[in-house]
Amino acid sequence: MSALRILIADDHEVVRKGIRSLLEAHPGWEVVAETANGRDAVSSAVRLKPDVALLDIAMPGLNGLDATRQILTDAPNTRVLILTMHDTEQVVRDVLAAGARGFLLKSDAGRDLVSAVEALQSRRTFFTTKVAQLVLDGYLHPNTSPSDQAARGVLTPREREVIQLLAEGKTTKEVATTLNLSVKTAETHRTNLMRKLDLHSVVDLTLYAVRNGIVHVA
């Protein structure tokens, strides 16, 4: 049987090394790449086609949810496990909507990481007990209105990339360079975002990004 090939993406080096140590202690598992941001995670996943990708949500450049969407588009056989400190019902919903197969709190990683990866290796899903209860409660007692759901879906994947970079303090020129766009195209995206969301400043845009889980504040 060939080795299970795993990619790790987290912007904290100590966390990455700890996860790698846990995974490589398991017979037959191989970590093929480590990255510190979502954009590098996507490019590594597309290039290496790992069996499993472990992604933090709160990463610079491209958050883990949008990275998940891109990975599943360009490397559809990769199963994604989200690692995060955030366990609200909305975060769980967003993780499921992005297409991840598992959700693991970082506080539970020492106990449950191996079990989570084993589940994805067997093409099953994995949720820790607390997260599974949140999912169950959310389906039994839905409290998200259709209008709220529509609002979260208003942005295209490219617009979500642009809004994250702007919210992280990038200039329009830096956004253009990062996304391989012309400055004029980046400016058009910014203008369209402001108009679509009825925002009037970068501060408003940043608040929107935080409130909607596009960027995360520690």
DRENKOLDO-441169 format. One record per residue (C-alpha): z, x, y. Coordinates in nm, 4 decimals. Last residue first. Example, Ala and Ser with C-alpha at 12.3 -4.5 7.8 and 13.67 -1.06 7.14 Angstrom:
<atom up="0.7140" east="1.3670" north="-0.1060"/>
<atom up="0.7800" east="1.2300" north="-0.4500"/>
END
This chain:
<atom up="1.7043" east="-0.6763" north="3.6568"/>
<atom up="1.4389" east="-0.8719" north="3.8435"/>
<atom up="1.1466" east="-0.9890" north="3.6386"/>
<atom up="0.7801" east="-1.0242" north="3.7316"/>
<atom up="0.5424" east="-1.2976" north="3.6179"/>
<atom up="0.8386" east="-1.5136" north="3.5119"/>
<atom up="0.7556" east="-1.8097" north="3.7350"/>
<atom up="1.0450" east="-1.7729" north="3.9778"/>
<atom up="0.9854" east="-1.3979" north="4.0124"/>
<atom up="0.6116" east="-1.4306" north="4.0811"/>
<atom up="0.6694" east="-1.7162" north="4.3278"/>
<atom up="0.9280" east="-1.5085" north="4.5123"/>
<atom up="0.6797" east="-1.2208" north="4.5331"/>
<atom up="0.4076" east="-1.4500" north="4.6719"/>
<atom up="0.6423" east="-1.5874" north="4.9359"/>
<atom up="0.7347" east="-1.2297" north="5.0382"/>
<atom up="0.3657" east="-1.1363" north="5.0378"/>
<atom up="0.3121" east="-1.4068" north="5.2985"/>
<atom up="0.1740" east="-1.7584" north="5.3478"/>
<atom up="0.1782" east="-1.9292" north="5.0106"/>
<atom up="0.0047" east="-2.2597" north="4.9358"/>
<atom up="-0.0390" east="-2.1642" north="4.5695"/>
<atom up="-0.4174" east="-2.2032" north="4.5686"/>
<atom up="-0.4557" east="-2.0717" north="4.9243"/>
<atom up="-0.2429" east="-1.7614" north="4.8754"/>
<atom up="-0.4009" east="-1.6923" north="4.5384"/>
<atom up="-0.7528" east="-1.7350" north="4.6765"/>
<atom up="-0.6830" east="-1.4864" north="4.9549"/>
<atom up="-0.5403" east="-1.2323" north="4.7109"/>
<atom up="-0.8307" east="-1.2736" north="4.4704"/>
<atom up="-1.0772" east="-1.2320" north="4.7573"/>
<atom up="-0.8985" east="-0.9156" north="4.8727"/>
<atom up="-0.9255" east="-0.7756" north="4.5201"/>
<atom up="-1.2967" east="-0.8575" north="4.5171"/>
<atom up="-1.3461" east="-0.6852" north="4.8542"/>
<atom up="-1.1525" east="-0.3788" north="4.7357"/>
<atom up="-1.3923" east="-0.3522" north="4.4438"/>
<atom up="-1.2323" east="-0.3978" north="4.1063"/>
<atom up="-1.1194" east="-0.1513" north="3.8394"/>
<atom up="-0.7905" east="-0.3365" north="3.7872"/>
<atom up="-0.5683" east="-0.0473" north="3.8950"/>
<atom up="-0.8064" east="0.0656" north="4.1702"/>
<atom up="-0.8446" east="-0.2835" north="4.3177"/>
<atom up="-0.4696" east="-0.3414" north="4.3080"/>
<atom up="-0.4171" east="-0.0075" north="4.4828"/>
<atom up="-0.6608" east="-0.1132" north="4.7561"/>
<atom up="-0.4847" east="-0.4486" north="4.7944"/>
<atom up="-0.1568" east="-0.2627" north="4.8342"/>
<atom up="0.0903" east="-0.2519" north="4.5459"/>
<atom up="0.4466" east="-0.3687" north="4.6111"/>
<atom up="0.5471" east="-0.5029" north="4.2707"/>
<atom up="0.4671" east="-0.8554" north="4.3928"/>
<atom up="0.1110" east="-0.7417" north="4.4674"/>
<atom up="0.0754" east="-0.5992" north="4.1150"/>
<atom up="0.2157" east="-0.9134" north="3.9564"/>
<atom up="-0.0016" east="-1.1431" north="4.1687"/>
<atom up="-0.3161" east="-0.9529" north="4.0751"/>
<atom up="-0.2444" east="-0.9591" north="3.7014"/>
<atom up="-0.1624" east="-1.3305" north="3.7158"/>
<atom up="-0.4861" east="-1.3890" north="3.9049"/>
<atom up="-0.6801" east="-1.2107" north="3.6310"/>
<atom up="-0.5166" east="-1.4263" north="3.3619"/>
<atom up="-0.6107" east="-1.7410" north="3.5597"/>
<atom up="-0.3376" east="-1.9170" north="3.7546"/>
<atom up="-0.2710" east="-2.2932" north="3.7538"/>
<atom up="-0.1034" east="-2.2988" north="3.4141"/>
<atom up="0.2519" east="-2.2876" north="3.5475"/>
<atom up="0.1746" east="-2.5759" north="3.7836"/>
<atom up="0.0345" east="-2.7879" north="3.5009"/>
<atom up="0.3548" east="-2.7482" north="3.3009"/>
<atom up="0.5630" east="-2.8495" north="3.6018"/>
<atom up="0.3401" east="-3.1544" north="3.6571"/>
<atom up="0.3711" east="-3.2519" north="3.2925"/>
<atom up="0.7516" east="-3.2552" north="3.3327"/>
<atom up="0.9713" east="-3.0063" north="3.1503"/>
<atom up="1.2942" east="-3.1509" north="3.0159"/>
<atom up="1.2196" east="-3.1769" north="2.6458"/>
<atom up="1.5230" east="-3.2756" north="2.4383"/>
<atom up="1.4344" east="-3.2402" north="2.0708"/>
<atom up="1.1636" east="-2.9794" north="2.1319"/>
<atom up="1.3748" east="-2.7768" north="2.3752"/>
<atom up="1.6859" east="-2.8096" north="2.1609"/>
<atom up="1.4971" east="-2.6698" north="1.8616"/>
<atom up="1.3565" east="-2.3785" north="2.0627"/>
<atom up="1.6974" east="-2.3026" north="2.2132"/>
<atom up="1.8521" east="-2.3178" north="1.8659"/>
<atom up="1.5925" east="-2.0719" north="1.7347"/>
<atom up="1.6752" east="-1.8425" north="2.0273"/>
<atom up="2.0460" east="-1.8425" north="1.9433"/>
<atom up="1.9820" east="-1.7852" north="1.5742"/>
<atom up="1.7334" east="-1.5010" north="1.6222"/>
<atom up="1.3696" east="-1.5996" north="1.5978"/>
<atom up="1.1128" east="-1.4605" north="1.3545"/>
<atom up="0.7705" east="-1.5879" north="1.2529"/>
<atom up="0.6050" east="-1.5222" north="0.9182"/>
<atom up="0.3003" east="-1.3098" north="0.8447"/>
<atom up="0.4854" east="-1.0993" north="0.5847"/>
<atom up="0.4782" east="-0.8006" north="0.8216"/>
<atom up="0.5942" east="-1.0382" north="1.0954"/>
<atom up="0.9031" east="-1.1233" north="0.8908"/>
<atom up="0.9662" east="-0.7586" north="0.8016"/>
<atom up="0.9466" east="-0.6752" north="1.1730"/>
<atom up="1.2156" east="-0.9302" north="1.2524"/>
<atom up="1.4367" east="-0.8231" north="0.9621"/>
<atom up="1.4179" east="-0.4601" north="1.0785"/>
<atom up="1.5073" east="-0.5568" north="1.4346"/>
<atom up="1.7965" east="-0.7873" north="1.3425"/>
<atom up="2.1239" east="-0.5946" north="1.3639"/>
<atom up="2.0488" east="-0.3172" north="1.6125"/>
<atom up="1.8054" east="-0.5440" north="1.7940"/>
<atom up="2.0532" east="-0.8247" north="1.8618"/>
<atom up="2.1408" east="-0.7261" north="2.2204"/>
<atom up="1.7719" east="-0.6640" north="2.2794"/>
<atom up="1.7081" east="-1.0311" north="2.2092"/>
<atom up="1.4324" east="-1.0874" north="1.9582"/>
<atom up="1.1385" east="-1.3272" north="1.9803"/>
<atom up="0.8686" east="-1.3401" north="1.7144"/>
<atom up="0.5094" east="-1.4459" north="1.6540"/>
<atom up="0.3937" east="-1.4073" north="2.0134"/>
<atom up="0.1157" east="-1.6440" north="2.1217"/>
<atom up="0.1616" east="-1.6522" north="2.4995"/>
<atom up="0.2766" east="-2.0153" north="2.4775"/>
<atom up="0.5551" east="-1.9134" north="2.2397"/>
<atom up="0.6788" east="-1.6463" north="2.4812"/>
<atom up="0.6562" east="-1.8894" north="2.7737"/>
<atom up="0.8629" east="-2.1495" north="2.5878"/>
<atom up="1.1262" east="-1.8879" north="2.5028"/>
<atom up="1.1381" east="-1.7765" north="2.8663"/>
<atom up="1.1810" east="-2.1387" north="2.9745"/>
<atom up="1.4644" east="-2.1972" north="2.7271"/>
<atom up="1.6556" east="-1.9022" north="2.8685"/>
<atom up="1.7073" east="-1.5942" north="2.6528"/>
<atom up="1.6371" east="-1.2946" north="2.8770"/>
<atom up="1.7340" east="-0.9452" north="2.7563"/>
<atom up="1.3958" east="-0.9043" north="2.5921"/>
<atom up="1.2011" east="-0.7892" north="2.2892"/>
<atom up="0.8845" east="-0.9853" north="2.2088"/>
<atom up="0.7268" east="-0.9379" north="1.8662"/>
<atom up="0.3471" east="-0.9489" north="1.8597"/>
<atom up="0.1295" east="-0.9660" north="1.5476"/>
<atom up="-0.1944" east="-0.7663" north="1.5716"/>
<atom up="-0.4895" east="-0.9292" north="1.3953"/>
<atom up="-0.6264" east="-1.0665" north="1.7221"/>
<atom up="-0.6848" east="-0.7263" north="1.8839"/>
<atom up="-0.8835" east="-0.8152" north="2.1986"/>
<atom up="-0.7604" east="-1.1710" north="2.2611"/>
<atom up="-0.4197" east="-1.1245" north="2.0995"/>
<atom up="-0.3684" east="-0.8054" north="2.2974"/>
<atom up="-0.4651" east="-0.9752" north="2.6246"/>
<atom up="-0.2253" east="-1.2653" north="2.5746"/>
<atom up="0.0562" east="-1.0335" north="2.4694"/>
<atom up="0.0019" east="-0.8142" north="2.7759"/>
<atom up="0.0338" east="-1.1279" north="2.9876"/>
<atom up="0.3689" east="-1.2018" north="2.8264"/>
<atom up="0.4861" east="-0.8404" north="2.8306"/>
<atom up="0.4361" east="-0.7921" north="3.2026"/>
<atom up="0.1461" east="-0.5924" north="3.3433"/>
<atom up="0.1900" east="-0.3144" north="3.5972"/>
<atom up="0.5611" east="-0.2745" north="3.5353"/>
<atom up="0.7348" east="-0.4098" north="3.2240"/>
<atom up="0.9805" east="-0.6994" north="3.1981"/>
<atom up="0.8803" east="-0.8740" north="2.8763"/>
<atom up="0.9413" east="-0.5865" north="2.6326"/>
<atom up="0.6738" east="-0.5614" north="2.3668"/>
<atom up="0.6865" east="-0.4753" north="1.9972"/>
<atom up="0.3328" east="-0.4675" north="1.8566"/>
<atom up="0.2718" east="-0.5166" north="1.4839"/>
<atom up="-0.0290" east="-0.4367" north="1.2633"/>
<atom up="-0.1605" east="-0.1804" north="1.5097"/>
<atom up="-0.5276" east="-0.1957" north="1.6193"/>
<atom up="-0.5391" east="0.1614" north="1.7571"/>
<atom up="-0.7806" east="0.1256" north="2.0499"/>
<atom up="-0.7148" east="-0.2368" north="2.1435"/>
<atom up="-0.3417" east="-0.1925" north="2.0930"/>
<atom up="-0.3352" east="0.1281" north="2.2958"/>
<atom up="-0.5286" east="-0.0342" north="2.5829"/>
<atom up="-0.2984" east="-0.3362" north="2.5802"/>
<atom up="0.0193" east="-0.1292" north="2.5661"/>
<atom up="-0.1081" east="0.0923" north="2.8465"/>
<atom up="-0.1387" east="-0.2159" north="3.0685"/>
<atom up="0.1998" east="-0.3474" north="2.9635"/>
<atom up="0.3985" east="-0.0435" north="3.0635"/>
<atom up="0.5964" east="0.2445" north="2.9125"/>
<atom up="0.3912" east="0.3056" north="2.5989"/>
<atom up="0.4735" east="0.4306" north="2.2511"/>
<atom up="0.2094" east="0.4627" north="1.9804"/>
<atom up="0.1480" east="0.4848" north="1.6043"/>
<atom up="0.5002" east="0.4067" north="1.4854"/>
<atom up="0.4757" east="0.4192" north="1.1042"/>
<atom up="0.6492" east="0.1990" north="0.8479"/>
<atom up="0.6331" east="0.2621" north="0.4733"/>
<atom up="0.9997" east="0.3385" north="0.4229"/>
<atom up="1.2214" east="0.2184" north="0.7112"/>
<atom up="1.3848" east="0.5028" north="0.9055"/>
<atom up="1.0758" east="0.5006" north="1.1259"/>
<atom up="1.1696" east="0.1587" north="1.2593"/>
<atom up="1.5268" east="0.2353" north="1.3621"/>
<atom up="1.4323" east="0.5667" north="1.5237"/>
<atom up="1.1430" east="0.4079" north="1.7093"/>
<atom up="1.3689" east="0.1375" north="1.8483"/>
<atom up="1.6156" east="0.3956" north="1.9751"/>
<atom up="1.3388" east="0.6090" north="2.1244"/>
<atom up="1.1869" east="0.3099" north="2.3024"/>
<atom up="1.5250" east="0.1993" north="2.4402"/>
<atom up="1.6005" east="0.5491" north="2.5716"/>
<atom up="1.2555" east="0.5654" north="2.7319"/>
<atom up="1.2991" east="0.2430" north="2.9281"/>
<atom up="0.9602" east="0.0959" north="3.0237"/>
<atom up="0.9160" east="-0.0681" north="2.6857"/>
<atom up="0.6084" east="-0.0889" north="2.4635"/>
<atom up="0.6287" east="-0.0011" north="2.0923"/>
<atom up="0.3233" east="-0.0050" north="1.8624"/>
<atom up="0.3598" east="-0.0360" north="1.4833"/>
<atom up="0.1411" east="0.0499" north="1.1842"/>
<atom up="0.2687" east="-0.0773" north="0.8496"/>
<atom up="0.1773" east="0.1959" north="0.6019"/>
<atom up="-0.0920" east="0.1362" north="0.3420"/>
<atom up="0.0000" east="0.0000" north="0.0000"/>
END
